[in-house]
Amino acid sequence: MIQIVSLASIKLNKADDYFLRLDSDVEDLMQSIAAVGLINPLIVTEDLELVCGGRRYTALKRLQAEGRMGDEIPVLCYEMDSIDTQIMAIDDNVVRRELHGRMLADALSTRKRLYLIKHPETEEGKAQALATNRKLGHDVSAESAPTFVQDTAEKTGMGTRIIHQNIARGEKAIPEVKDAWERGDIGDTQVDELIKVAPEEQKKILPAVIGKDIQSTKDIVRQTKTAGAEVALDVQEQLELGNKLFKKLQNGLKNASDAVDEIEREKFNYSGWPIAKMSIEFCLFSSRMKQFLNISEEKTTGYEHNLAISNSNESLTI
């Protein structure tokens, strides 16, 4: 029922602060409440412990501190236990689309744990929550409740695939992965890849995944699953070094080609140049490249034939 209470009388449960989002930016919300009042009352327990409306609570406290509103506010008061209050707080934030990324994953995985304690009669909850539920004084003889996913979908409007996906992220990702995710060092799909390997492997390959695209992340995870993190990291190190050196080689070849093109365009006089020495160095380099790239004589002939056709209207005379 709706009651009018003093804002100062509302209690905060520190264990639930994470999902109440008391430290969120509320400037716009403050302006709205100051203009039209509190449209959606805070939700509290019988002893006035805040359940839903952390951002509204923060906005109200700041407005009161600025002298822009009085102390009395409307609240919706419900009789509920600690598990109910946490589930309701999570649902309230999810419905309002205020949770995303790591916070959404942690919220849904926490909701699942609480729901299975509350409803051990569901198939998911039977194995892990009977003792805890009895200890809390809950009825464990009731008929089967909806599964956690069914209940969450009904209460929040979220699709079942998104629910399953975020539960997996919340339950399987190690804290270091979640921290990197929260900082923006890795994205959602990278988290989905990392949780495919064991926690100790996640920790080892995380630094190699940061800054990589999704395909590179998939390659690292695949190699980890096949041969272990050490091998995957070694392969990645070799690939990065190889890419760096090949890029350097590619740039060098392009610079040399551009220089020859410019010489031809400007019709420079070659008199006095160490042509013979340059020819020998080019032949040696060409031989090394063929050996390095493992190009057979047959393939070389084909390449040279194609090159001759493409340059049929051009010539270089040294």
C-alpha positions as CSV (number, residue, x, y, z in Angstrom):
1,M,0.0,0.0,0.0
2,I,1.0,3.6,-0.5
3,Q,2.3,5.4,2.6
4,I,3.7,8.9,3.3
5,V,7.0,8.7,5.1
6,S,10.0,10.7,5.9
7,L,12.8,10.4,3.4
8,A,15.3,10.3,6.3
9,S,13.5,7.2,7.7
10,I,14.3,5.0,4.6
11,K,17.0,2.5,5.3
12,L,19.6,1.2,2.9
13,N,20.9,-2.4,2.8
14,K,24.5,-2.2,1.8
15,A,24.4,-5.7,0.3
16,D,21.8,-4.5,-2.2
17,D,23.5,-1.2,-3.1
18,Y,25.1,-2.7,-6.3
19,F,21.7,-3.2,-8.0
20,L,20.1,-0.1,-6.5
21,R,22.5,2.1,-8.4
22,L,22.7,4.8,-5.8
23,D,25.8,6.4,-7.3
24,S,24.3,6.9,-10.8
25,D,24.0,10.3,-12.6
26,V,20.6,11.7,-11.6
27,E,20.7,15.3,-12.8
28,D,18.0,14.8,-15.4
29,L,15.9,12.9,-12.9
30,M,16.2,15.7,-10.4
31,Q,14.9,18.2,-12.9
32,S,12.0,16.0,-13.7
33,I,11.0,15.4,-10.0
34,A,11.4,19.1,-9.3
35,A,9.1,19.9,-12.2
36,V,6.3,17.3,-11.9
37,G,6.9,15.6,-8.6
38,L,7.7,11.9,-7.8
39,I,5.5,9.9,-10.3
40,N,6.7,6.4,-9.3
41,P,7.0,6.0,-5.6
42,L,9.9,4.2,-4.0
43,I,9.3,0.6,-3.1
44,V,10.2,-0.4,0.5
45,T,9.7,-3.3,2.9
46,E,7.6,-3.1,6.0
47,D,10.5,-1.8,8.0
48,L,11.2,0.9,5.3
49,E,14.2,-0.8,3.7
50,L,14.7,0.5,0.2
51,V,14.0,-2.2,-2.4
52,C,13.5,-0.4,-5.8
53,G,14.2,3.2,-6.8
54,G,17.9,3.8,-6.0
55,R,18.3,6.6,-8.6
56,R,15.0,8.2,-7.4
57,Y,16.2,8.0,-3.8
58,T,19.5,9.7,-4.7
59,A,17.7,12.4,-6.7
60,L,15.3,13.0,-3.8
61,K,18.2,13.3,-1.2
62,R,20.0,15.8,-3.4
63,L,16.9,17.9,-4.0
64,Q,16.2,17.9,-0.2
65,A,19.8,18.9,0.5
66,E,19.4,21.8,-1.9
67,G,16.1,22.9,-0.2
68,R,14.0,22.2,-3.3
69,M,11.6,19.7,-1.6
70,G,10.4,18.7,1.8
71,D,11.1,15.5,3.7
72,E,7.9,13.6,3.2
73,I,7.5,11.3,0.2
74,P,5.1,8.6,-1.0
75,V,6.3,5.0,-0.9
76,L,4.9,1.6,-1.8
77,C,5.3,-0.8,1.2
78,Y,5.4,-4.5,0.7
79,E,5.9,-7.5,3.1
80,M,8.8,-9.5,1.8
81,D,11.9,-11.3,2.9
82,S,15.5,-10.5,1.9
83,I,15.5,-12.8,-1.1
84,D,12.3,-11.2,-2.5
85,T,13.8,-7.7,-2.0
86,Q,16.9,-8.5,-4.0
87,I,15.0,-10.2,-6.8
88,M,12.6,-7.2,-7.0
89,A,15.5,-4.7,-7.1
90,I,17.1,-6.6,-10.0
91,D,13.8,-6.9,-11.9
92,D,13.1,-3.2,-11.4
93,N,16.5,-2.2,-12.9
94,V,16.3,-4.7,-15.8
95,V,12.7,-3.6,-16.8
96,R,13.9,0.1,-16.8
97,R,16.9,-0.9,-19.0
98,E,19.3,0.6,-16.6
99,L,21.5,-2.5,-16.4
100,H,23.9,-3.6,-19.2
101,G,27.2,-5.3,-19.8
102,R,28.8,-6.7,-16.7
103,M,26.1,-5.3,-14.4
104,L,23.3,-7.1,-16.3
105,A,25.3,-10.4,-16.3
106,D,25.9,-10.2,-12.6
107,A,22.3,-9.2,-11.9
108,L,20.8,-12.2,-13.8
109,S,23.3,-14.7,-12.4
110,T,22.5,-13.4,-8.9
111,R,18.8,-13.5,-9.6
112,K,19.2,-17.1,-10.7
113,R,21.0,-18.1,-7.5
114,L,18.3,-16.3,-5.3
115,Y,15.4,-17.8,-7.3
116,L,16.7,-21.3,-7.0
117,I,17.0,-20.9,-3.2
118,K,13.4,-19.5,-3.1
119,H,12.1,-22.2,-5.4
120,P,14.0,-25.4,-4.9
121,E,11.1,-27.4,-6.3
122,T,12.1,-26.3,-9.9
123,E,14.3,-28.8,-11.7
124,E,17.2,-26.4,-11.6
125,G,16.9,-25.7,-7.9
126,K,16.4,-29.2,-6.4
127,A,20.0,-30.1,-6.2
128,Q,21.3,-27.0,-4.5
129,A,18.8,-25.2,-2.4
130,L,16.6,-27.4,-0.2
131,A,18.7,-27.0,2.9
132,T,19.1,-23.3,2.6
133,N,15.4,-22.8,1.8
134,R,14.3,-24.8,4.9
135,K,16.7,-22.8,7.0
136,L,15.0,-19.6,5.8
137,G,11.6,-21.0,6.7
138,H,10.3,-21.3,3.2
139,D,7.7,-23.9,2.1
140,V,9.5,-26.6,0.0
141,S,6.4,-28.7,-0.5
142,A,4.7,-26.4,-3.0
143,E,4.0,-27.4,-6.6
144,S,6.7,-26.7,-9.1
145,A,7.3,-23.0,-9.8
146,P,8.1,-21.7,-13.3
147,T,11.7,-22.3,-14.2
148,F,14.1,-19.4,-13.5
149,V,14.3,-18.4,-17.2
150,Q,10.5,-18.5,-17.6
151,D,10.0,-16.4,-14.5
152,T,12.7,-13.9,-15.5
153,A,11.3,-13.6,-19.1
154,E,7.8,-13.0,-17.7
155,K,8.9,-10.4,-15.1
156,T,11.4,-8.5,-17.2
157,G,10.2,-9.0,-20.8
158,M,13.7,-10.2,-21.8
159,G,14.2,-12.9,-24.4
160,T,15.2,-16.3,-23.2
161,R,18.4,-16.3,-25.4
162,I,19.6,-13.0,-23.8
163,I,18.8,-14.4,-20.4
164,H,20.8,-17.6,-21.0
165,Q,23.7,-15.6,-22.5
166,N,24.0,-13.2,-19.6
167,I,23.7,-15.9,-17.0
168,A,26.6,-17.7,-18.6
169,R,28.7,-14.5,-18.6
170,G,27.9,-13.8,-15.0
171,E,28.6,-17.3,-13.8
172,K,31.6,-18.3,-15.9
173,A,33.6,-15.2,-16.5
174,I,36.4,-14.6,-14.0
175,P,36.6,-11.3,-12.1
176,E,39.5,-10.1,-14.3
177,V,37.5,-10.7,-17.4
178,K,34.5,-8.9,-16.0
179,D,36.8,-6.0,-15.0
180,A,38.2,-5.7,-18.5
181,W,34.7,-5.9,-19.9
182,E,33.5,-3.1,-17.6
183,R,36.4,-0.9,-18.6
184,G,35.6,-1.5,-22.3
185,D,38.9,-3.3,-23.0
186,I,36.9,-6.2,-24.4
187,G,33.4,-6.5,-25.8
188,D,30.4,-8.8,-25.2
189,T,31.3,-11.3,-27.9
190,Q,34.9,-11.6,-26.6
191,V,33.5,-12.4,-23.2
192,D,31.3,-15.1,-24.8
193,E,34.5,-16.6,-26.3
194,L,36.6,-16.4,-23.2
195,I,34.1,-18.2,-21.0
196,K,34.4,-21.3,-23.3
197,V,37.7,-22.1,-21.5
198,A,38.5,-22.9,-17.9
199,P,38.9,-20.0,-15.4
200,E,42.7,-20.4,-15.1
201,E,43.0,-20.4,-18.9
202,Q,40.8,-17.2,-19.1
203,K,43.3,-15.4,-16.8
204,K,46.3,-16.5,-18.9
205,I,44.9,-15.5,-22.3
206,L,43.0,-12.3,-21.3
207,P,46.0,-9.9,-21.9
208,A,46.4,-11.4,-25.4
209,V,42.7,-10.9,-26.2
210,I,42.6,-7.2,-25.2
211,G,42.6,-5.0,-28.2
212,K,42.0,-7.9,-30.7
213,D,39.1,-8.3,-33.0
214,I,36.6,-11.1,-32.6
215,Q,38.2,-13.4,-35.1
216,S,41.6,-13.1,-33.4
217,T,39.9,-13.8,-30.1
218,K,38.2,-16.9,-31.5
219,D,41.5,-18.1,-32.9
220,I,43.2,-17.7,-29.5
221,V,40.4,-19.5,-27.7
222,R,40.3,-22.3,-30.2
223,Q,44.1,-22.8,-29.8
224,T,43.7,-22.7,-26.0
225,K,41.0,-25.4,-26.1
226,T,43.1,-27.5,-28.5
227,A,46.6,-27.2,-27.0
228,G,46.4,-25.1,-23.9
229,A,47.0,-21.4,-23.1
230,E,50.8,-21.6,-23.3
231,V,50.8,-22.9,-26.8
232,A,48.0,-20.4,-27.8
233,L,50.1,-17.5,-26.4
234,D,53.2,-18.7,-28.2
235,V,51.4,-18.9,-31.5
236,Q,49.9,-15.5,-31.0
237,E,53.4,-14.0,-30.2
238,Q,54.8,-15.6,-33.3
239,L,51.9,-14.2,-35.4
240,E,52.3,-10.7,-34.1
241,L,56.1,-10.7,-34.7
242,G,55.6,-12.3,-38.1
243,N,53.0,-9.7,-39.1
244,K,55.3,-6.9,-37.9
245,L,58.2,-8.2,-40.0
246,F,56.1,-8.9,-43.1
247,K,54.7,-5.4,-42.9
248,K,58.2,-4.0,-42.7
249,L,59.2,-6.1,-45.7
250,Q,56.1,-5.1,-47.6
251,N,56.8,-1.4,-46.9
252,G,60.4,-1.8,-48.0
253,L,59.4,-3.5,-51.3
254,K,56.8,-0.8,-52.0
255,N,59.3,2.0,-51.2
256,A,61.8,0.4,-53.6
257,S,59.2,0.1,-56.4
258,D,58.0,3.7,-55.9
259,A,61.7,4.9,-56.1
260,V,62.1,3.0,-59.5
261,D,58.9,4.5,-60.8
262,E,60.0,8.0,-59.9
263,I,63.4,7.4,-61.5
264,E,61.7,6.4,-64.7
265,R,59.3,9.3,-64.7
266,E,62.1,11.9,-64.1
267,K,64.4,10.1,-66.7
268,F,67.4,10.4,-64.5
269,N,70.9,9.9,-66.0
270,Y,72.3,6.6,-64.6
271,S,75.9,7.6,-65.3
272,G,78.1,7.1,-62.4
273,W,75.7,4.9,-60.4
274,P,76.9,1.6,-59.0
275,I,74.6,-0.3,-61.4
276,A,76.6,-3.5,-61.3
277,K,76.6,-3.6,-57.5
278,M,72.9,-2.8,-57.4
279,S,72.2,-5.6,-59.9
280,I,74.2,-8.1,-57.8
281,E,72.3,-7.1,-54.6
282,F,69.0,-7.4,-56.4
283,C,69.8,-10.8,-57.7
284,L,70.9,-12.0,-54.2
285,F,67.7,-10.5,-52.6
286,S,65.5,-12.1,-55.3
287,S,67.1,-15.5,-54.7
288,R,66.6,-15.1,-50.9
289,M,63.0,-14.1,-51.4
290,K,62.3,-17.1,-53.6
291,Q,63.9,-19.4,-51.0
292,F,62.1,-17.7,-48.1
293,L,58.7,-17.8,-49.8
294,N,59.4,-21.4,-51.1
295,I,58.6,-20.4,-54.6
296,S,59.4,-23.1,-57.1
297,E,61.0,-22.4,-60.5
298,E,57.7,-23.4,-62.2
299,K,55.7,-20.9,-60.1
300,T,58.4,-18.3,-60.6
301,T,58.2,-18.7,-64.3
302,G,54.4,-18.3,-64.1
303,Y,54.7,-15.2,-61.9
304,E,57.2,-13.6,-64.2
305,H,55.0,-14.4,-67.2
306,N,52.0,-12.8,-65.6
307,L,54.1,-9.8,-64.6
308,A,55.4,-9.4,-68.1
309,I,51.9,-9.4,-69.5
310,S,50.7,-6.8,-66.9
311,N,53.7,-4.6,-67.7
312,S,53.8,-5.2,-71.4
313,N,53.5,-1.5,-72.2
314,E,56.3,-0.5,-69.7
315,S,60.0,-1.3,-69.6
316,L,62.9,-0.6,-67.3
317,T,66.3,-0.3,-68.7
318,I,69.3,-0.1,-66.5
